[in-house]
């Protein structure tokens, strides 16, 4: 308690910095400018928190067939989590302005909520959204 009636809450970043001050910078959770939502077709929609999907500030990651053995170890391009291929989806997004001639490909966790919780930075999402908006 903070002396008042309201309980104090802390962000993941504040907890890590307080309890583990020697944590490497790349492992400290930060704020994200992007959000990844699950789409009905099994794909994902990536958009800026301050953007407008109707205006085109979002990109759709379409599911594609995944090749290889189910037990093959792969790594999520969004959060870095590694595991057997059966726990991941292969996705592609059209490169903005390419008129369907160029695509970017990513591997993403099948559980989008867990993936969002593990994602430390926006680097992959920034590359996907380059030129959008």
C-alpha positions in Angstrom: 0.0 0.0 0.0 1.1 3.5 -0.7 -0.3 5.1 2.5 -3.7 5.6 0.9 -6.5 3.3 0.2 -5.3 2.4 -3.4 -2.8 -0.4 -3.9 0.4 0.5 -5.8 1.0 -1.3 -9.1 4.3 -1.6 -10.9 5.2 -2.2 -14.5 7.3 -5.2 -15.5 10.1 -2.7 -16.4 10.0 -1.1 -12.9 10.2 -4.5 -11.2 13.1 -5.7 -13.3 15.1 -2.5 -12.7 14.4 -2.5 -9.0 15.1 -6.1 -8.2 17.7 -6.9 -10.9 19.6 -3.6 -11.6 22.4 -5.4 -13.6 20.0 -6.8 -16.2 21.3 -6.2 -19.7 19.4 -3.5 -21.5 18.1 -5.8 -24.2 16.3 -7.9 -21.6 14.5 -5.0 -19.9 10.9 -4.8 -20.9 10.0 -1.6 -22.6 6.8 0.0 -23.9 5.6 -1.1 -27.3 4.3 1.2 -30.0 2.6 -1.8 -31.7 -0.1 -4.3 -31.1 -0.6 -7.8 -32.6 -4.1 -9.2 -32.7 -5.3 -12.6 -33.8 -7.4 -12.7 -37.0 -10.3 -15.1 -37.6 -8.5 -16.8 -40.4 -5.5 -17.7 -38.2 -3.5 -14.7 -39.3 -2.5 -11.7 -37.4 -3.1 -7.9 -37.7 -0.2 -5.7 -36.6 -1.0 -2.0 -36.0 0.4 1.0 -34.3 -1.3 2.0 -31.0 -1.7 5.5 -32.3 -2.7 4.5 -35.9 -6.0 4.0 -37.7 -6.5 0.6 -39.3 -9.1 2.0 -41.7 -6.5 4.5 -43.0 -4.0 1.7 -43.6 -1.8 2.0 -40.5 -2.0 -1.8 -40.1 -0.6 -4.8 -41.9 -2.2 -8.2 -42.2 -0.1 -11.3 -41.8 -1.8 -14.1 -43.7 -1.3 -17.8 -42.7 0.6 -20.0 -45.1 1.3 -23.7 -45.1 4.3 -24.6 -43.0 6.7 -27.2 -44.3 9.0 -29.5 -42.3 8.6 -32.0 -39.5 6.3 -31.2 -36.6 9.2 -31.6 -34.1 11.6 -29.4 -35.9 12.8 -26.6 -33.6 12.0 -23.1 -34.9 12.1 -19.6 -33.3 9.3 -16.9 -33.3 10.4 -13.8 -35.2 8.3 -11.6 -33.0 9.2 -12.7 -29.4 12.2 -15.0 -29.8 10.5 -18.0 -28.2 11.8 -21.3 -29.5 10.1 -24.7 -29.7 8.7 -27.4 -32.0 7.2 -26.2 -35.3 3.7 -27.4 -34.2 3.6 -24.5 -31.7 4.1 -21.9 -34.5 2.4 -20.5 -37.6 4.1 -19.4 -40.8 2.8 -16.1 -41.9 3.4 -13.6 -44.8 2.6 -10.0 -45.4 2.6 -8.1 -48.6 5.4 -5.5 -48.9 3.6 -2.1 -49.0 3.5 -0.7 -52.5 4.5 -3.9 -54.2 1.1 -4.7 -55.6 1.3 -8.3 -54.4 4.7 -9.0 -56.0 6.8 -9.0 -52.8 6.2 -10.5 -49.4 7.8 -10.6 -46.0 7.7 -13.9 -44.1 7.7 -14.5 -40.4 7.2 -17.4 -38.0 4.9 -16.5 -35.0 3.7 -18.3 -31.9 0.3 -20.0 -32.2 -0.6 -18.4 -28.9 -0.7 -14.6 -29.7 -1.3 -13.5 -26.1 1.7 -15.4 -24.8 3.8 -14.1 -27.7 2.8 -10.5 -27.0 3.7 -11.0 -23.3 7.2 -12.3 -24.3 7.9 -9.7 -27.0 10.7 -7.3 -25.8 11.0 -4.9 -28.7 9.3 -3.7 -31.9 12.2 -4.3 -34.3 10.5 -7.0 -36.3 7.2 -5.2 -36.4 8.9 -2.0 -37.5 10.5 -3.8 -40.4 7.1 -5.3 -41.3 5.3 -1.9 -41.2 8.1 0.0 -43.0 6.3 2.2 -45.5 2.8 1.8 -44.0 0.8 4.8 -43.1 
